[in-house]
């Protein structure tokens, strides 16, 4: 029976067939796009839960373990066993640190991870992007503050954080961005010598294994390395991005070879931590090559409950709990290092008695050290989606299923731009990630509903307006917000998730500036290239903004306030800085106690202008050298 005959049987069967078609289009590559263009908006809204179900199934199937693991085996650790270093958290920083510290052959290092090995879905660059929200994570959400993000489904922001070896580097979208020179000079100005641009660049280079001849032969080649652990590539999507790059050039922006060169203001094809069909998480890049080191011990599916201190306020070990419920204590001869991330690290410190005195007393926790800034200074990159449609269809159905052809890489063309309103400054005000998508509403709708968790009404509008048109899906990001949030304890039970207050737009200057950045970005529609394509900025008809004129400045402020979600870049909650301000010093040692360091994104005093994974890896590389220096050991 022909497909058109099937579709006339019943509306319900039509929805089911079309839903399966959408799923197959996304995940199996069959050519259902012509069918999808005929469905109603009610039917589109039914696709989302079905696609989500397929996501769950893919993740579950890919998690089945076959054969020998490619990662370090589960260590057998006894209660009271002693190691030289205990690293809590095998994420973007912890895996790097474990690798570098075990280069000293007589150091025994225990790496503790609450999750398991990464799955096949996580390791596939393309599949992981399509199912990212269903990969193992901590299931964290911010607290609904009744003010920001009110047009998201739950009026709160999902904070995806990977719960597996590699942490969030096993779940992120793999963009490789280092930040701007001004970021690190600011760190130095805040009392952290040794974190200047030249110094940190040497550690970015130490990690990197760049596979891109054009970049290496360019003026910025000296900033890169080709023999580090971390594979970095830049897929060639010039057939889909060149005209959009021309449009940004027509709009007054520089077109760069890359985003990590000497000049960072401008637009360039994106670089990714992916190589040879494999995501370059820190689990794959830094743990897998050393999985057989005799001095590396890895405990998986094991949660750190508490840091153990002696009477002299020295960290001497960690209390652990396995998934089976067994609680043990392990000891550290030299140091305990917290690499649990900007959410879990301050929680663990506070539960262990290091944090704001009044807050700990309220939770009936014995105060070891009054450290008032633990959990404070939370920063993140708020983002909003901006979708520009154009009156041009792709000529080939194959172009519409490109995400399924390129599961060995980030499966869509991506441009990353950094722009400043003041053309005389060398650092950006905002970041724009622009992705051309083909005709049919599925991918934009999937992103809208499952990644940004925007309300169904707005996602339906997006589906309708992209139904017969292609689109440039943009994420506009405020890269240096002045607003600050915080992490506090929900209870004193380490099994309870902490309370996350995003703090979005509690400094109203951020909202005013963000609206200007969006206006600057969307002005690209006035360029000769896009004008010929009859561009249209999609009004997502945010309910809270219905009385404001689209696209006025006040409308954009309302749009941003209510639709902002996260780039999943929380930092700063154990910031380094001078005594009385910094939770840790410039060598990442926790002030007021001994033999305890923090090595993760929480130590950033200010957030970097760009994605935070590469800077976190850099922090771990530098921390490893500092630890080796402090103990007089070198590989």
N, C-alpha and C positions, 0 to 999 in steps of 0.2 A: 504494500500500500504506500502511495506517495505521501511525503510529509505534509503537503497541503491538504490532502484528504484526511489525515489524522487530525489536523488542527480544526477541522469542522465538526468533529464528533461531539465535543463538549468543552465549555470554557475551562473546567477544572483540569481536564486532560491537557488542554492547551498550555495551561500554566505549568503543569508538571513536565511536559515535554520541553517547554522553553527553559524551565529551570535547569533541567538536565543539560540542555544545550549550552546554557551559560556556564555551567560547571565544566562541561567538556571543553568549551572554548577556552576557559581559563587554565584548566589543568591537563587536558589531554590533546588539545590542538585541533579538534574537529571544526569544520567551517560552518558555524551556526550564526555568524554575524548578521546575515541577511534576514534571518528569522527574528533576531533580537530587535531589529529596527522596527518591527511591526507591533510590539507588545505595548499594552497600556501601562500607565503609571502604577495602578494597583498591582499589576502583575510584577512590575519591577520591584515593588516593595516586598513581594514574597520571595524574591530571589535571595535576599540577604541571609535569612536564617538557613536556607539550603546550602548556600556557599559556605557559611560558617560550619555547618555540619561536615561538609567535605574537608574543610581545613582540619577539623578535629580528627577525622579519619586518617588523613594523610600523615599528620603528626604521630598518631598512635601507631600506624603501620610502620612508619620509619623508625620508631623507637624500639622495635623488636631487635634484640641483640643476636647477631649471627657470628659465630666464630670468635676469634681472639680480638680483644679490644685493642684499638690503636693508641690508647691512652695509658698512663701509669695504672697499674693494678691497685685494687683496694688494699691498703696496708693493714696489717694485723698489729694493733696497738693495744698494749695492756694498761690498765689503770695504774697511774703513777709513773709511767714511762717518761724518760727524759730525752729532750732534743736540744740542739744548740739554739735553733730558731723555730718558733711557731708562727706561721702565717695564716691568718684567719681571712678566708675569702679567696677563691681561685678565679677571680674575674680578670678584667682588663689589666689590673696592676699585679694581682697576686700570682698569676702564672708567670709573668715576667720575672718577678722577684724570686720565685722558687727556682727558676732556671738559673738566674745569675748567682744566687747564693750557693747553690749546689756545685757551682764551678770550683768552689773550695772543697777539695775532696774529703777533708777531715771535719767538715761541718755537716751535722745531721739536721735536715730541715723537714718539718712536718707542715704540709699544706692541707688546710681544712676547707671542705666545700659542702654546702647544704644540699646541692643538687647532684646530678649524676653526669655521665659522659654526654656530650652533645649527640643528638640524633642525626640520622642521614638528612632529614629535612632541614635541620639547622645548618648543616655543612654545605648544602646546595645553595649557592648564591641566589639563584632564581626562585627556587621553591620557598626558601626561607623568607624572601620578601613578600610572597603571596600569602604566607600563613604566619607571619611574624607574631601576631597577637595571640596565637594558640600555642606557641612554643613555651616550654617550661619557664615560668616567671614567678615573681613574688606576689603578684596580684595586688599591687599597691594602688590606691587611689588617694588623691588629695581630699581634704575636708571641704565640704560645700560651705563656702564663706558667705553665700547669699548675695554676692556682689559680682564676681568674675565668673566667666565660663558658664553662664546660666542657660545658654542655648545648646549645651551638650546634653546628651541623653540623660545622664545622671546628675547634671549640674556640678560635676566634679571631674577632675582630670585623671585619667589613667596614667600611671607612672611605670611603664614597662621596664623591668630590670631582670635580666636573665638569671635563672636559677639552675646553673649547670657549670661544668668546667668552661672557662672562658667568660662566664658572667654575661654582661651586656654586649661584649664583643661577639658573642655567639648568637645574638638576637637582633643586633642593630642593622641599619641599612648600609653599613660598610663604607660610608664616605670617609675618605682620608683627608683630613684638614688639620693643619698645625696651629692655626690662630695667627694673630698679627704681632709684629715686633712690639707694638705699644702695650700689648697685654702683659708681656714679661717684664718690660721696663716698669710697669705699674707695680708688679709684684716686688721688685727691688725697692721702689719708693716706699712701699709699706713695711720696710724693715726686713727684707729677705735677700741679703746679698748672695750672689752665686746663681741667681735665677734669671739673669739677663739673657737677651736674645742670642748672643754668640754662644753662651754656655749651653742653653737648652737645645740649640740647633745641633750641637755635637751629639746629643743623646737622641734626637730625632733620627739623625743619620745612622747612629749605631744600630738601631732596630731595623732599619729599612732595607728591603731587597726590591728595589724598583726595577720593573721590567718594562722600560719605555725608552727606546733609543732616541726619540725626538727630544724628550725632556733632558736626557743625559747629555745630548749634544748642544743644548741651548745654553743661554747665559746663566740659567739657574742650575745647571748640572752640578756645580760645586756644592750645592745645598743637599745633594742626594747621595745615596749609597746603593750598591747593587749586590752586596753580599751579607746583609743582615738576616735575621730570622723572619721578619714580617714582610710577606709578599704584597706588593702594591702594583696594580695595573690600571691602565686607562683604556677601556674598550673604544673601538673606533665606531662611533655612531654619526660620522660626518654626513652621511646621506640623509639623516633626519634632523640634524641640528644646525647645519651650516646657515640655512636661511634665517633661523631664529637668532643665531649669533650676529648675522648681518643686521637684523632689526635692532638688537641691543646696541650695536655700533652706531646705527643711524640715530639712536636715542642719546648719544653722547658718552657711551661707556667704552672703555678700552676692551679689546678682545685679547686674551692672554693665552699662552700655551698651556698654563696650568695655574692652579690656585695657591700653590705652595712655593712660588718663586720669590724673587726679590721684590717684585711689585705684586700687591694683592688686591688692589682696587680694579675691578673689571670682571668680565665673564669668561669662563673657560669650560671645556669639557671636564667632567668630574673624574677624579681618581678614586679607586676603591681598594679596600683590603680584601682582595679576592685574586686567586691565581690558580691556573691549571684545574679548573672545574671545582675549586674548593674555597670556601670561605676561610679567610685568614684571621680567624679568631685567635686570641692569645693561647687557647688550648691547642689549636692546630699548629700555630707558629712557634710557640715556646715550650709547650709541654710534650707534645708528641715526639719531637726529635730527641728528648732526653728521658723518655719513659723508663729506660732501664738503668738509670743512674742508681747506684747502690745506696747513696746517701739521701735520696729523695723518697719521702713517705707521703702518700696522698690518701686522705680519708674523705670518701664521698658519702653523700646522703647523711651527713653529720653536721649538726648545728652547734655553733659555739653559744653557750648560755651565759658565761660570765668570765671576766678576767680575774685571775687570782693574784692577790698582792700579799706581801709579808708586812711585818710591823713597821718596816722602814719605807713603805710606799714603793717597793720595788715589784714590778710585774714578774711573777715567778711561774705562771702557767695559765691554763684555760680549762674551764669546765665544759664538757661536751656531752651531747646527747645524740645517739644514733636513731635512725628511723624505727628501730626495734624497741626504743624506749630506754635503752641502757645508758646510764649516766656514768662517765668516768672523768678523771682529772689527769691532764698531761702537764709536764713541767718543761720549762725553758731555762737552759743554762745562761744564755746571753740575752735574748730579747723576745718579746712578743710583738708581732707586727700586725696591725689591723689594716686589712685591705678589703673590707666588706662593703665599701661604697658609701656615698653621701647620705644614705638613709639608714643603713644598718650599722655603720660604724658609730655614729653618735648614740644610737640606741644602746649598743653594747657598752659603750663608755658609761652612760648614765645608769644602766642596770648594775654596773660594777661599782657605782659610787663616785664616779667622776663626772661632774656636771653642775648645773645651777642648784645651789644649796636649797633654796625654797621649794623648787620643783621636786627635788629628790625626797625631801622631807614629807612633802604632800603625798608622795607615792610610797612612803614608809620604807625608804631605802637608806641604809646607813651611809652617811656622807664620808667618803674617803678624802675627797678634795673638792672644794668649791671652785669650779671652773665655769664661770657664768656664761661663756660664749659657746659651749658645746651645744650643738643643735641649732644655733643661731646662724645668721648670714646666709641662709639658703638662697641660692640663685639658680635660675633655669632660663632656657631660651623659649619664650612664648612665641608661637607661630599661628598664622591664620592661612587658610587656603584661599587662593585667588585664581579663579578659572576663567580663561579667555577663550571663547570659541571662535572659530573661523569658518568661513563658507568655502571649505575645500575638503573633499573626501579623498581618502587614499584610494589609489586605483586598483590595488590588489587585495584580495581577501587575506593573502599571506601576510601582508603588512599588518593586518589587524590582529594576528595571533603571534606577532614577534616575541611577546613575553614567553611563549612556549617553545620558541626556537632557540632561545639563548638562556637556558636555565643554568649554564655554566658561569654566568656573570650576572651583574645587576641587569635585569632583563628588559630595561627600557632606556631610551636615550635620556641623558641627564646633563643639564647645564647648571653650574653653580656660579653665582655672581655675588660680589661684594661691592656695595655702593655707599657713597657719602654724599650728603646734600651739599656740604661745603667742599667744593672741588679742590681746595688748597690743602686739605688734610690728607694724611697718608694712611689713616685707619678707617674702617667702614662703620657706618651707622646701622646698616641692615644687610642681611644675607637673603638671597633669593635662590631657591632651588626650582628650576623650571624643567618640566617633563612633558614633551609632546606625546599625546595619546591619540589612538585612532578612533574612527567612528564606532558608535555603539556605547551604551551607557554603563557597561558592567564595571570596567576598571575604575572610572571616577566614582561610581556609586559604592564600590567596595571600599575604596579609600575613605570616602566620606563617612560611611557608616561604621566600619570596623576599625579603622586606624585613628581617625579623628573623633569618632563617636559623636558626631553631630546629630541633632534631632532628625527624625524621619521625614518631617515636612520639608526641611531644607535639602535633604539628600534626594528626595523625590523631584524637587525643582531642578537640582543638578542633573539627575538622570534624564529628565524631560528635555532640558536645554542642550544636552550633549547627544541626544538620541540619534540625530541625523547629521551631526557635525563632529569634526575632530576638535581637539582642544589643547591649549597649553595650560597644564595644571601647574600652578606655582605655589610654593610655600614661602611666604615672606616672614622673616624672623627678625625680631629685635635682638641684636647681638650683645648689647651692653645695658640691660635694664638697671635702673636704680632701685627698684622695688626689691624687698627682701622678705623671705618667708622663714619658716622654722620647722624643726622636727622636735616633738616632745613625746613623752611616753604616754601610752594609753593606760597601761598598768605596769606593775613591776615584774610581770611574767614575761620572760624572754620569748615565749611562744606567741604572744600577742603582737600584732603589727603596731608600729608607732603611728602617731597622728602627724600627718604631713599638711602643713599650711603653705600653700604656694606663694602667698603674698602678692600675686599678680596685681599690678596697677595700684598698690597701696601708695605708691608715689605717682601722683596724677600726671607728672611730667612725662612718664613713660607712655601714657595713653595718647597724649597730644603729639609726641614725637612719632609714635608708631603710625598714627594716621597719616602723617607727612610722608613716612617711608612708603606706605601703601600707595599713596597718590603718586609718588615718584616712580614706583615700579610700574603701575598701570599706564603711565604716560607712554609706554612703548606702543600702545595701540595707535598712536598718532604718527608712527613712522610710515614712510612710503610702502615698505614691504607689507606690513599688517593692514594698512588701509585698503590695499588691493584685495584683501581677503575678507573684507567686511567684518571686522572683529566686534565682539560683544563681550563686555564684562558681565558675568552671570551674577545677578542679584539673588542671593540665597534666601531672601525674604525672611530675615531673622525676626521672629515674633516681637522681640523687645524693641525693634527699630522700625516698626511699621508706620509710625507717624513722622518719620524723617525722610527727607528727599534723597533718593539714590542718584548719583554717588557723591553726595555732599561731604564736606569735612566732618560734620557732626555725625553723619551716617557712618562714616568709616570708624569714628571713635566708638560708636555703639556696636558696630559689627565686630571690631577687635575685642572690646570688653567682653562680649557675650560668646564669641566663637573661639577665643584663644585656647589652644591646647598646648601640649608639650612636645619639645624635640627630644624628650627623655634625657636631658642633660643636667640633672641636679648636681650641684657642686657647693663647696664653701662651708659646710656645716662643722668642720673642724679646722678652720683656716689657720694657715701659718702667718706669723707676724710677731711684732715686738711683745715683750712681756706686758701683761695686763690687757692685751688685745687678742693676740694669737693663742689658739688652743695648743698649737705645736710651734716649735721654733723653726728656723730656716733649714735645719737638718732633720725636720719632721719628727723630733722627739716631743712627746707630750709633756707640756710644762707642768711642773709640780709633782711629777712622779718620775720614776727611773725605769730604765729597761723596757720602755713601751714607746713604739712609734706608730704613726698613721701614714700609710702609703696608698693613697687612692685619690679620687677627684674631690673628696671632702676637704683636702688641704689647700685648694685653690683659694686665695684671698679674693680674687675677682674672676669671673667667668671669662674664658677665652672667646674671642670673636670667631666662632666657627664650631663645628662638631667637636666633642670633647674626648673621643676615644683615643686618638693619636696623642694628645697632650697627657692623658692618663698613663699611657704606655711610657711616654718620655719621663714622667715623674718616677715611675718604677725603675727605669734604667738608671736615673740619677741617684735614686735612693739606694740602690744596690751598691753603687760605687762609694757612697758615703758610709754605708755600713762596713764595707770591706776596709775602707780607710780607718774608720774608728777602731776596728779590731786588728789592724795591721796585717791584713791578709789580702793577697791579690792572686788572680788566676795566673 
